[in-house]
Structures are given as C-alpha cells and as structure tokens.
Amino acid sequence: QVQLVESGGGLVQPGGSLRLSCAASRSISSIYSMGWYRQAPGKQRELVAMIIGGSTNYADSVKGRFIISRDSAKNSMYLQMNSLKPEDTAVYYCNWKGLFARYDYWGQGTQVTVSS
C-alpha cells in the first residue's frame, strides 16, 4: 500500500504564500491524475488543481494564484499558493489516481489557515 504524506501547511497572513508538498512512500506507475483538493469547515471537498495528461487544471477561485507541479524523481507533487485569502482556509489533501481506476490514494491532509 502506498502512503501519501502532505506537509507545508500552517498559518499565514492574507497576501502571503505557502508551498504544500505531497510525497509518496514509493514510486508509483501508471498515474492517471494527480490533484490537490481542499475542504473547509461545513463545506464539501473541492478540487483545487490537477495534473492530468500532462496538462494542468485549476479551480476558478485559485487561477493565477496557485501553481501545481510534480517531481517524478522524488515521487512528489507540490502546490505553490500565492496571494492567499481567508477563503483559502481549509484542510488540503493530495490525491493520486491510477489508470483504469487501479488505485485512488489520498493523503491525510494538511491545515492551511489564512488569517491576520
């Protein structure tokens, strides 16, 4: 079983930046998509950003502020978050899905709090 471990969350002031990391416990093949999701209190989990088929996709609410990237050599994925807003406050989860639904791995989540 593969474990995904997120890190990099914390408390930041509005307008600040954070970089989230998601590391897999071992190399994973046949990846269909790699994504970051978030869930705020009382709200449903939502997709923030995704790498799929070599392309990146972003939720409208984070376009121009967040950047998703991956480092295959390190079995890792990242989310650079800039110009953070209080509404970005949530638990952020990373997710890797395999081709043909072979696997669906989730991290344990990391808290991001944007507040002055």
Secondary structure as UniProt FT lines:
FT   STRAND          4..7
FT   STRAND          10..12
FT   TURN            14..15
FT   STRAND          18..24
FT   STRAND          31..39
FT   TURN            41..42
FT   STRAND          46..52
FT   TURN            53..54
FT   STRAND          55..58
FT   TURN            60..65
FT   STRAND          66..71
FT   HELIX           72..74
FT   STRAND          76..81
FT   HELIX           86..88
FT   STRAND          90..98
FT   HELIX           99..101
FT   STRAND          104..107
FT   STRAND          110..114
//
